[in-house]
Amino acid sequence: MAGPKQKLHITHPFHPWCGREFEVVDVRCWRGETRLHFYDDEGGLLSIPAGWTDLGEADPFVARSGGRAHFRIDDLLRLAALVDGLREA
């Protein structure tokens, strides 16, 4: 007998569906990242990183900064590398 269906709440502040709830239909690991699969309103199968939902582990930096920092150092370093690459192109 199957148990109750698990729900996910999208918590990523910049995701257009932040605050919405969906039913999890599958959980898979892809390239070292846990992704949750769900159906959208039109019945399309989508996936989202677990960390962008209430089911993922909290990012230690985000938890520690308490919303005071808008960017993580790793993200800024990757952005700088991307901009440098575009300048060289």
C-alpha positions in Angstrom: 0.0 0.0 0.0 1.4 3.4 -1.0 1.9 6.1 1.6 0.7 9.7 1.4 2.0 11.7 -1.5 4.9 14.0 -0.8 4.5 17.7 -1.6 7.2 20.3 -2.4 7.0 24.0 -1.9 9.2 26.1 -4.1 11.2 28.4 -1.9 13.8 29.9 -4.2 13.1 33.7 -4.0 13.7 34.4 -7.7 11.7 31.4 -9.1 8.4 32.6 -10.7 6.5 29.8 -8.8 8.0 30.7 -5.4 5.4 29.8 -2.8 3.6 27.3 -5.0 3.0 23.6 -4.0 3.3 20.6 -6.2 3.2 16.8 -5.8 6.5 15.0 -6.1 6.3 12.2 -8.6 10.0 11.2 -8.7 13.3 12.0 -7.1 16.5 11.5 -9.1 20.2 12.4 -8.7 21.7 14.0 -11.8 25.3 15.1 -11.9 25.5 15.0 -8.2 22.4 17.1 -7.6 19.1 15.8 -6.3 16.2 16.9 -8.5 12.5 16.6 -7.7 10.1 15.9 -10.6 6.5 17.2 -10.6 3.7 18.0 -13.1 2.9 21.6 -13.8 -0.6 23.0 -14.3 -0.7 21.8 -17.9 0.5 18.3 -17.1 4.0 18.8 -18.3 6.7 16.9 -16.3 9.3 19.3 -14.8 12.1 19.0 -12.4 13.7 21.4 -9.9 16.8 21.2 -7.7 15.8 20.0 -4.3 17.7 22.9 -2.8 15.1 25.3 -4.4 12.3 23.7 -2.3 11.4 23.1 1.3 12.6 19.4 0.8 16.2 20.3 0.1 18.9 20.9 2.7 19.4 24.6 3.5 22.4 26.2 1.9 24.8 26.9 4.9 25.7 30.3 3.6 22.1 31.3 3.1 21.1 30.1 6.5 24.1 31.8 8.2 23.6 35.1 6.4 20.0 35.4 7.5 19.0 37.1 4.2 21.5 39.9 4.6 23.7 38.8 1.7 22.3 38.7 -1.8 25.2 36.8 -3.4 27.5 34.0 -2.4 31.3 34.3 -3.0 31.4 31.2 -5.2 28.6 32.6 -7.4 30.3 36.0 -7.7 33.6 34.3 -8.7 31.8 32.2 -11.4 30.1 35.4 -12.7 33.5 37.2 -12.9 35.0 34.3 -14.8 32.0 34.3 -17.2 32.3 38.1 -17.8 36.1 37.7 -18.4 35.4 34.9 -20.9 32.9 37.1 -22.7 35.4 40.0 -22.9 38.0 37.7 -24.5 35.5 36.4 -27.1 
